[in-house]
Amino acid sequence: MVFLKLEIKADLENVTDFAPSGDDFEYFFKVICNSCHEEHPKYVSVNRLDTRDLSGSRGSANLVWRCGYCKRESSASFSPEKLKPYSAESNGQFAHFLTMECRGLEFADFDPRGQWTCKGETGTVFSDVVLEDGEWIDYDEKAKIDVRISNIKSRWTRA
């Protein structure tokens, strides 16, 4: 069992508290099998609220994945910690985002697709943030300024 920590960084312009839109958010990860070291060709989606039973076990995990090459079953689960939004204090720097408990697999990449939320500096909530081409731009009517999220990067490290 290995704990992997996902760290993200982004350039936030006039916004803060960048986070997934809800608990049912679909995360997309690239997966590598620890047995044969092959990387799955597509992103795999994982939802914090969904669990699947493990074969031959009474346990369950958020992701149960069978490698297409060696056919070995692996699993991963979200750590029970509360997700912290990416804040303006971390702007442009890597910050801890989430932790995964992995058995037989590791994650190689994170794709931030899906719907996110953030807050403008005046408290305006933007609940429909979609990062097309890795960037989002809008306008804060209260502050009368542009708001932007760009240059999103991620990295996986051992926790």
Protein Blocks (a to p, Z undefined) as FASTA:
>chain_A
ZZdddddddddehiahiacfbfklccddddddfklopacfbdcdddfkbccddehiabdc
fbdcddfklopacdddddfbdcddddfklgoiacdfbdcddehiacfbdcfedjdddddf
kopacfkbccehhiacdddfklopacddehiacddddZZ
